[in-house]
Amino acid sequence: MQSRQPRALLPRSPGTVYLDHAGTTLFPQSQITSFMKDLMENVYGNPHSQNISSKLTHDTVEQVRFRILAHFNTSPEDYTVIFTSGSTAALKLVAEAFPWVSPGPEGSGSCFCYLTDSHTSVVGMRKITAAMNVSSIPVRPEDMWSAERQDAAAAGDPAGQPPHLFCYPAQSNFSGTRYPLSWIGEVKSGRRRPASRPGKWFVLLDAAAFVGTSPLDLSVHQADFVPISFYKIFGFPTGLGALLVNNRLAALLRKTYFGGGTAAAYLAGDDFYVPRESVAERLEDGTISFLDVIALKHGFDALERLTGGMESIRQHTFTLAQYTYTALSSLRYPNGAPVVQIYSDSDFSSPEVQGPVISFNVLDDHGNVVGYSQVDKMASLHNIHVRTGCFCNTGACQRHLGISDEMVKKHLQAGHVCGDDVDLIDGQPTGSVRISFGYMSTLEDAQAFLRFIIATRLHSSHGQPLPLATPGEAGAPPEDSEAQNAVPAARARGSSSPQEDTSPHSGVWNNSPTAVDAEGLCPPLLEATGTQQTTSEKAADVPDGDLRSHVITNLFLYPIKSCAAFEVIRWPLGSQGLLYDRSWMVVNHNGICLSQKQEPRLCLIQPFIDLQRRIMVIKAQGMEPIEVPLEENSEQVQICQSKVCADRVNTYDCGEKISNWLSKFFGRPYHLIKQSSDFQRNAKKKHGKDQSAHTTATLSLVNEAQYLLINRSSILELQQQLSTSCENGKEELFPMNNLISRFRANIITNGTRAFEEEKWDEISIGSLRFQVLGPCHRCQMICIDQQTGQRNQDVFQKLSERRERKVKFGVYLMHTSLDLSSPCYLSVGSQVLPLLKENMEHHDIPATE
């Protein structure tokens, strides 16, 4: 391996532990720099033209085709490279072009067989074959492993018999299991049959997951079709793949549609079409993504320069996976119970049988599965990037997790769909956590991940030492091996611990806004209530010792989504909740809504609503206050579409002045937008019961519901857990107000018992009635100190321990039958009357005010 500078790899994300290389690997900076230099120095025209720049493109693309084949140790004499938009498009092309034979009087026709441990895109081919009346047969890995090998002569002469296709992955994208490449020759020769069908067998080897970290020699393992995606190998470009077609089969491929560049000649007015002779030209519809193809050259250059080749990558990545597997397997709770359950068909003994992928679920000390969504959130807090779910491989997920077909259908009925965060149903996992290594992964990455598991499950990174990676031991990179030195630049990145972006504005700043009474802002609208009190003074008058009382102690609205709270004593209600609650949001230069998960310093932006002057004043440390009108000028604003929690919303930009103000504070281009006043966003009907059309809630820019309520008794229990976690057991790590602010609720009640609010069905506050829609499932934002913008993982960790698997805190509310013909208000000190779910009877509480 050649030595290289640290900047050659990943300078853009220090402190990040990226462990999703099976999803996509990361590109090195040198690759992009070289590619951009190429584009700046050359003119690449459309390869279908005949000018000089087009000729340069054509010749460069052909050179890249040759480079791809050489990478897989083959040549244009044996294989053709057909560029596609990815491996999925390559698979679809095979399904459409394969010479299927429909069943008839003379035979049963072709069949399509696929290993059940296959990507969704392979399984999806059966829809195309079904349209051609071709049967599909799923084959379990156990059946292929146990299939008796037959003598080639006994298989009979396939001449004149229908063609069949068997598809299987070189590497499972779920577990990392590497299936024998010898199956290719055995199936093609008839010595191993996926199904008992007479005919000639062809093999499609899904190599997309495999070739990112391992060499593939097509001169030895001559599959008929090999789909690949280049971002799995290089990280860039995305949206480009290829189908490698064995030339002995190419002449048999049939194609119905023909696009630009595929025709030798055709008539527009008559059914006359002659395809081009070249297989690639015949099957590549339209102009290929030629600049992306040219980028592949720089990907190959960078890969060889930085690693020395695929064999070095294979050894390096496997060594890291083997080390991590050994360490994970050895982790035990004090009672001897394992910390994780690993899903694997191997013991990580060799890269021949196992890729650099570990799929697992975390267990508690009783053996119950901790949901993958919770693990993912905790990993994010430690700046560790993992993958969760079933990874587009339902067959392997079912097999390893013991999920029956009936359970999959039941999970769908329960609301679980592929790719969501519904990780447990009836206590059973719906997916798992996956970590995977790439050529720039380091031993420090593996150890940072192990420290994270130990710290979050065993509550100490020092209680169980990490296995020593000494030369000669299992899982340790050999002292003189190329694997150890595969990516020294990446190991020089520095600490693996999470690091926050810092700025002059992110220090300790405890200049919280004072509570505001809407009465003082807009006197004509409200009745006088006598002497004004601050919120803290009013809260002090609340009888916390009276277990029969539920009283509002605090009211908050958040005018700008994810920015600081605006605390009030009395505030009017609108059709969407508290008036102006989350009516604005900050977006980036692409119009994408920002939250504190991406930009923690949003909490340092303090908005104040002045109802009398009809303005919002925005403040931030080191910035001059700026004013924004509460309502738009309908004649001047330009409506644009934005997205909040998958919902399209009509918004308008609040102008260049506030945009410049935000951009100056954050150091990058941001905009402030407001939901259009004449746009109605309806809540999804997934909460609550019996929600008829006339009770459908309208929402502002909130995530889920109109209101969020939390109970001080619940906060107090969490505070006690956090306080006892300090070394001396006396220091109060998190003051009550600090914790309250983290949960960003609208209504705070004094409560009587921790988490009793989750048993409520409805509540009444004076004449107002609210339906309780369900608990709020928490994300990493509760770890952000709302006064400083700094993270602390303890809050999420302790809450997850207390709530057992699902991190829930607070309940969503929707007002019912709200009559806005006269002003309605919520006030601090108002009594709350809950209605229990169990008996649908009121608590025995004194009558409302």
N, C-alpha and C positions, 0 to 999 in steps of 0.2 A: 504494500500500500504506500502511496506517496503521501507525504505530509502536506497539510493544507491549512489555510488560515481559518479561524473560527467563523468569520463572516461568510464563508462559502456555503453555510447551511441555513440555520434558522435564527437570524439575529432579531426577527421581528416579534418574538413572543418569549422573552426571558421569563423563567419561572414557571412556564407552562409544561405540564406533563401530558403529552399527547399519546393516548393509547387506543386509537381507533384507526390504525393503519389498514385493517381489513376493509374499513369503510372507504377510506381514501388515504393514501400516503401524502406526505407534505413535500412540496417542491423546494429545492434549494434556491437561494437567491442567485447563485451564479448561472443557473439555468435560465432564469427570466432575464437577467442582464445580457446574456449572450444572445438570446432570442430577440430582444428589443434592439440590440445593436445590429443584428441581421436585418431586421425590418427597416431600420433607419438608413442602411447602406445599400439596400436593393429594392427594386420595384418588381413586385410579383403580381402579374395579371391573371385574368381568368384562364385556366388551362385549356378551355375549349376554343379560345381564340388562337390566331396564328401569328401575332406580333412577337417582338423580341422578348418583352416582359412575360408574355404567356408561355413562350418556349422555355424561359428560365423556370417558371413554375412547374411546367410539365416534367422537365428533366429532374428538378429537385424532388418532386413527388415520387418519381420512379426510383430515384436513389434511396429514398426513405423506405419504399417497399422492399428493396433489396436488403436494406439495413435490418428491417424487421425479420425477414426470413433468416438472415445470418444470425440474428439474436437467438433464434430457435433452432439453429444448426441445420438449416435446410436451404433450399435454393429455388429459383423460379421454375426449374425443371420439374420439381415435385409439388410445389404449392403455389397458390395464388393468393395475394392479399386483396381483400375487398373491404374498403373503408365503409364504416357505418357510424351511426351516432352513438354507439355503445354496444356492449355485449348483448343487451336486450334486443336491440334492432337486428343484431347478427342472428340471434336465435329465431326471431320472427321470420327473417329471410329464409332460413333453412326450412322452417315449417311450411312456408309458402312455395318454395322451389323444389323441395325433395320430390323424387318421382314416385309418389304414392300410387298404389293400385287398389282401387275399391273392390270389395268382395263381390263375387259373381257366381254364376253356376259352376264355373270351373275351379273355384278356390275361395279361400277365406280372405284373400287380399292381404295388404300390408298391415303391420301393427307398429305402434309407437310405444316404446318402453322407456321408462325413466326411473332413476333411483329416487326413492321417496326423500332422501336427504339431498334435495335439489333446490335451487333458488326458485322463487316464484315465477321468474321469467321462463324457466324450463317447463314447469308444470303448466304454465299458460299456453304452451304450444298445443296442448290437447284440444283447445277450442278450435284451432284452425284445422287440425286433423279430423275432428268430429264433423266439421262442415263438409269434409271430403268422404265421409262415411268410413273413416279409418279408425279402428279400435285403439284405445289407449290402455296400457297395462302398467300400473305402478309396481315397482320391485323394491322390496325392503333390502337394506344392506345385508342383513343376516342371510337372506335367500341367495344373494350373489356370492357371499363368502362360502356358503355351504354347497353351492351348486357343484354337482359332480362334473369333473372334466371329462370330456368325451374324446375319443379318437377322431382325428380330422376326417379319416376315411368313412367313419360311421355316420358322419354328419350328412353325407350324401352330396350329390352334385346340385349346387344351387341354380344352375343354368335354367332359365325359363321359369323360375319361381319368383314370387313377389319379393320386393326389397323391404326390409324392416330397418328401423332406426332405434338404436339404444343410446340414451343420453345419461351421462353421469359426471359428477364434478371431480376434478383432480384433487380438490381440497374442499371440505365442507366449510361453508361460510358461517355455520353455527358453532361447530365444535373444533374446527381445525383438523379434523381427521383427514388424512391423505389416503385416498383409495388407490389400489394397485394400478399403475399404468400398464401392467401386463395384461389387464382385462381387455385392452384395445385389440391386441393381436389374437387373444383367445376367443373373443366374441366374433371378430371378423372371420376367423378360420373355422368357426363352428365348434371349437373345443369347449366353450363355456356359453351356455344359452340363457339369456334373461327370461325367455319364455319358450315353451315347446311349440314352436311354429316352424314349418318348413319354409325355407327361403334363404335369401342372401342378406346377411346382417352387415349394417354400416354403423359406425360409432361416431357420436358427437362427444368430444371431451370439453366440458365447460371448464376452461382454464383461467377464468377471470380472477378468482381468489388466489389461485396457485402461483401464477407467474409473477406476482408482486414481490415474492420473497424466495423464489426457487427457480433454477434453470429448468427448461423443458426441451428435450432433444427429440425433435420430430423426425430425425433420420432413423431413430430407434423405435419410437412409439408413434406409428403413422396413423393417427386418427384421421377420419375422413373430414371432419369439421372441427375447428378450434375457434370458438368465440373468445375475444379478449376486450378489456377496457383499459385504455392507456393511463388513466388517472390512478389506477391501482398500482401501476409501476412507477410513474414519474410524479404524480400529484398534479401535473399540468401537461397538456390541456384537458379540460373536462369536456364531456359531450362528444368524445371521439373514441371509437372502437374499431375493431376489425373482425372479419371472419376469414380465417385461413382455411382454404378449400384444397383438399387433395386433388391434384389435376386428373387423376384416374377417374374421378367421379364428376368432374366439372361438366363434361359434355351431357350428362344425364339430367342436369338441373333444368327445371322448367320455370318460366316466368310469364306471368299474365300481363301485368302493367309494364309500360315502358315510359321512361322519362327522358328528359333532355340529356343528350350525350350517349344514349344507349343504342340509338338506331343507326344502322348503315344506310337505310332508306325506308321511307314510309310515305303513304298518301293520306292527305287530310280528308279527301272526299271518298275514299274507298278503303275497304278492309285489307290493306296491304302494308306489311311491316317486315323488315329484315333486320335482325339484331346484328350488332357488331361481333366480330369473331372473338375478340379478347374477352375472357371471362369477367375480368374486373370491369371493363367498360360496359359489358352487357348487364351487369348486376348493380352498378353504382348509378342510381337514378339522380339526375341533375348534377349540378356542380358540387363536388366534394368540398369539405371544409379545408381548403388547401393551406391556409395560413396555420391552422392547427396541425395539419400534417407536417408542415415545415418545422413546427415547434418540436416535433418528436425527435428530429435530428439532435437538437440541443439537449433533449432529455437523455438520449443515449450517451452523448458526450459527457454530460455531468455525472451520470450513473457510473460510467467506466472510470472517469477521473477520480471520483470520490471514494469508490468502493473496491475497484479492481475486478468487478464482475459478480454474476449472480451466485456463484458457488460460495464466495465470501459472505454475501448477504444471507444465504441460506444458513450457514454455520453460525453467523453472528446472531440472527434473530431467533434461531432455535435455542441457542445457549441461554439467551435472556428468558425465553418462555419456560425452558426446563428449570432454570433457577427459581423463577417466580412460582411455578407449579409446585416445586418441592417445598418452598417456604409456606405457601398457602395451605398445602395439605397437612402441614405439621402444626398449624395454629389450633389451639384448644382453649376452651374456657376453663376456669378453675375446677369445674365439675367433670372435666374430661370430654365434654361435648365438642364436636368440631365447629369451627367458626364459619366455614364455607362448605357448600356441596358443589363439587366440580363435575361437569358433564363432559365426559371424554370416553373414547373407545380405546385409548392407549394410556400407557404410564409415562409418556413423554421420554421414551427410551432412545428414539432415533428420529431425525428429520425425514426419514423415508416414510414414516407412518403418522407423523404429527407435524402440523404447521405451527407457526408462532402465534397461536390463538388459544385463549383460555376462556371458556364459558362457565359461569358459576352463579350460584345464588348465595347470599349471606344468610346465615342462620342465627337465631338468638340462642341463649344457653339452654333453652328447652327443646331445641330442634325445629322451631317454627321458622318459616321463611320470612325474611325481611324483604318487603317489596322492592323491586328493582328501581322504581321511580324514586323511592326514598334514598337508596344508595347513590343514584345518579345525582340527586340534589346535594348530598353530602360531599360527593367527589368534586362537584363544581366549586363548592366552597373552598376546597383544598387546591383548586386550579388544576384538577385532574380530569381529562376528557376521556370518557368511556362510551360504550354503546349499550343500549338496553332494548329489550323486547324479544322478538323472535327472528329479527334480522332477515326478513323476507325468506324464511325457510320454515314453513309451518310443519313440514314432515319431520324434520330433525327435532323441532321444538316438542312436538307431540311425543316422539319416541323417547327423548331424554327426560322429559318432565312427567311422562305418564298421563298425557292428556288424550282422552278418547275422542272419537269423532263427535259423539253426542255432547261431550263437554264443550267442544269448540262451538257447536251450534247454540248451546246454552249460554256460553260467554257472550256470543253475539246478541242474544236476546236480552242479556243483562246490560248491554250498552258498550261492550268492549269490541273495538275494531283494531285492525293491524296498525301499529304505530302510535297508539295512544298511551296514556300513563296509568291505565287501569291494570295494576300489576298483581293484584290478589283478588280472587273471587272465592268466597267461602273458605278463606285461608289458604287456598291453593294458588301457586304462582301461574301466571299466564305467559311468562317469559323469563329471561335471565339477564345477567350482566355479562358483557364480553369485553375483554381487553385483548389487544393485538399489537404486535411489535413490527417496526419497519427498520429500514437500513440505517436511519439516523437515531433510532432508540438507543438509550444508554443504560448501563447498570444503575446509574442514579435514578433514572425513570422508574425502573422496576422497584428499587428500594423505597422511593417516595410513595409508590402505590402501596407497598406492604406496610409502611409506617402509617399510612392513612387507615388501612383496615385495622391495624392493631390499636391505633389511637381511638377510633370510633367504636370498636367492638370490645376491646379489652381495657379501654380507658387509660391507656398509658403506652407511650411509644418506647418506654424503658422497661415495662414489665416483662416482655418477651423479646429478647434480642433477635435481630435479623440473622439468618444463617450467614456465616462468613463465606464470601465468594473467593476462597483460596484456590490456587492452581491445583488441578488434579482432582478436585471434588466434583460430584455431580452438580451440574448447574453452574459451575464456575468457568468463566472463559479461560482457556489455557493461556499460560503466561506468554507464550511466543506465537500464539495463533493469530491468523489474520482476523478472526472473528473479534478478538479483543481489541484490535486496532482498526476495526472496520470504519468507525466514525469518531476518531479522536476529537474532531472539531466540535461535535455535538456534546461530548462530555465536558467540554470546556465552557459550556453555557453558564455555569455557576449554580447557585442554590436551586434546588427543586421546590422549595417552599413557595407558597403563593406570595406574590408581591402586588400591591395595589399601585395604580397610577397615582402619583403625587403631584401636587400643584400648590402654589401659594395660598389657594383657597381651601385646601383640604385639611388644615390643622384644626385644633380644638376651637370651636366657635360656639358659644352657648348663649347666643343672642336670640332666644326664642321669642316668637311673637306673643304679645299679651292677648288674653281672651277678649273677645269683642262681643258686645251686645248689639244685635241688629236694631234694637230700639234706639240706640244712640246714633246710628247711622242714617236712619230713615224715620224721624219722629212722626210724620203724618200717618204712617201706616200702622203704627203700633200704639197700644195703650200704655200709659205710664205705669210702671210697677213699683214706684217708690225708690228708695235708696239703692244705688247700684252697688253690686258686690262683684269682686273678681271671682273667677271660677274656683280658685283654690279656697277662697273664703266660703263660697257656697258649699263646696265639697266638704269642708270641715264641719258644716252644720248637719250633714247627712248622718242619720243614726246607724252607723256601721254595725253597732252591736245588736241591733234589732234584727233577728234572723227572719222576721216576717215581712221585712221591707225590701222592695226592689225600687231603686231610685236612680234616675239619671244623674251621674256625677260630672260628666264631661261631654261636650259636643264638639266634633271636629268636622270640617269639610276640607277638601283638597282641591282647590280650584284648578290647579294644573296637575295633571296625572303624574304621579311619581315624585312630585315636588313636596315641599314642606307643608305641614298641616296649618290650617287657619282655625284657631280655637275660638268658639263663641259661647255666649250664655243663652241666647235665645235667637232662633233663626227661622226664617220662613221656608216652607216646603214648596217644591214645584212638582210637576208631573213626573219628573225623573228622579226625585229624591230631594235632598237638601238643595236649595237653590244655588246654582253655579258649582255644585260639587262635581269635580272632574269634567268640566266643560271644555278645558283646554288641554293640549298635550304638546310636548316637544318632539320634533321629528328631525332626522338627519337629512343630509343633502339629497337622499333618494326618497324622502317622504316616509321613511320607516319610523314607527312609533318607538320611542326610547323609554326604557324603564331603568330603575336603579340596578337591575342585574347587569345591564351593559354600561351604565353611567352612574355610579354610586353618588357622585356629587350633585345629582339632581335634588337630593334632599336639602342641599344648602341654598336652594332658590326659595325665597319666602314670599308668597303672594298674600295680599290683603285686599279684601273686597270692601269698597265704599259704596253702599247702596244709594246714599243720598246724592253723591256726585256721579254715580253710574260709571265708576272706573274701578279697575284693579291696579293696585300699586305693587310692583315687584321689586324686591330688595335682595341683595347678596353682598357679602363682605367684600370690600374693596371696589364696589361698583356704586355709581350714582343710581338712586331709585328711578324707576321708569314707570310710566302709566300706560295702561291699555284699556280702551273702552269696553264696557261689558257687552254691548250689542254691536252687531255689524251695521254698516251703512249699506243697505240692500242694493243701492244703485251703483256702488263702487266695487264691491267684493266680487271675486271670481271663485266660484265653487269648484273644489277639486275633491277627488275621492281618496280616502285613506282607509286603513284597515286596523281594527281593534279586535283581538281575540277571534280572528277569522271572519269577523263581520265587516262588510263594506259600510263606511259612513261618509256622508257628505260633510266636508269641512271647508274652511277658508283660511288663508294665510293672514296673520295679524300684522304683517307689514315688515318692511326692510329695517325699520328702526329697532324693533325688539329683536329681530333676527341678528343684527349686528351686535346688540347688547349680549345676547346669549352666546354668540360665536366668540366674542371677546373673553367672556368668563370661562368657557370650556376649552377654548383654543382650537376649535374646529367648527365648520359651518353647520349651524342648527337653525331651525325655524320654530316659531310658535304658531299653532293652528287651533281653531275653535270649531266645535261641532256646529253646523248650520242650524239656526233656530227653527227652520221649517222642515227639518229632517227628523223622521221618527225611526228610532232603532228599537225593535222589539226584543225582549228577553227570550232566550231559548226555553222551550217548555220541558226542561229536564229535571226541574226541581219541583217539590211540593206535590200537592194533590188537587185533582178536580179543577185544573186551571182552564176555565172556559175562555172563549174569545174575548168577552168583555172584561176579564180580569188580567189580560196579558199586560205585563209591565213594560213601560217604555224606559229606555236606559240612556244615560249620558255616555261618557267614554270609560265607564267602569268595566271591569273584567267580567263580572258575573251578575250582580244584583244591585238594587237601588241603595241598599243600606248594609252596613256591616256592624254588628253588635258584639262587644266583648264584655266579660264579667270580671270585675276586680278580684273576686275570689279565685278565679282561674289564674289571673296574673300573679296573685300572692303565692299560690302553690308553686308556680314556676320560679318565682323569685327566691323562694326558700330552697328549692333544689339547686339553683345556681349559686346562692350564697354559701351553702354548705360545701360546695366544691372547692372553696379556697383552702389554702394550706392551713391557716390558723383557725378556719371555721367561723370567724367573727366578721370579717370585712364584708360589707354589702357591695358586691360587684356591680349589681344592676339596680339602681334606684327604681322605684315604682313607675315614675313618670317616663324614665328611659325605656322601660319595657313596654309601657302602654303605647308610646310613640312608634315602636317597631312594628306593631300589628296594624297600624293605620286604619283604625275603625272610626266609624262616624259616631256611634252611641256607646258610651261607657256606663255600665250600671255597677252598683255596689255589690249586688248579688247576695246570696246566702251560702251557697256551696259551690265548690269548684266544678266547672263544666256542667252545671245543672241546665244551662241554656240549651244544650243539645237535646234535652227532653221536652222542650217547649214546641207547641204546634202553632200557637198564635200569641201575640201580646197586644195589650191595649195601653195606650198612653193618652189619658184624657179621653177625648172623643175619637181619637185616631186608632185604627186597627191595622196591625201588620201581620202578615203571614210569615212564619219561619220556613225558609226554603231548604235549609240544610246547613251542614257545617262548611266552613271555609278550609280547604286543603292548602296548606302553606308551602311556600317556595323559599328560596334562599334569601329573599329580601328581608326576612325577619332578623337576619344576622347583621344587618347594616345599622350602625348607630346613626339615628336621624339627626343628631347634632353635629357629628363630625364626618360622616360618610365612610367611616372605617368599618371593616368587617370583624366579626367575632363568631366563630362557629359554635360556641357553647350553647347558644340559645336554641338553635335548630337541633343539636344533638340531645340536649336534655328534654326538649319537647317530644322528640321522637321516642325516647326511652319511656317517657310517661304515657304517651298515647298508644304505644304498642303498634308498630308498623306504620300506620297512617298518621301523618303530621297534620292534625286538625286543630284549629283554634278559632273560636268565634263562630257566629252564625250569620247567614244572609237573611235579610228581610225584604219584603215587598209590601208596600201599603195597599190595602184593599178598600174599594169603594171610596176613594178620595174625592171629596167635593171641594173644588177650588173656586167655587163661586164667591166664597169669602176667604180671606187670608187664613192659612193654617201655619202653626208654629210648633217647634219643639223647644223645650226649655230645660236647662239644668235645674234639678230639684223636683222634676215631675215624677210621679210614681208610675211604675211599670207593673201591669197585671199580666202575668203569664197564664197560658192555658196549656195544660200538660197533654202530651200525646196519648198517654196510657188510658186516662179516664175521661179526658175531654172536659174536665171540670177546673174551675178557677182555683188558684191557691187561695187560702183563707187570708186575704190581705185587706187592710182597711180600704174603704171606698176611695176612688180617685178624687183628685182635687176638683 
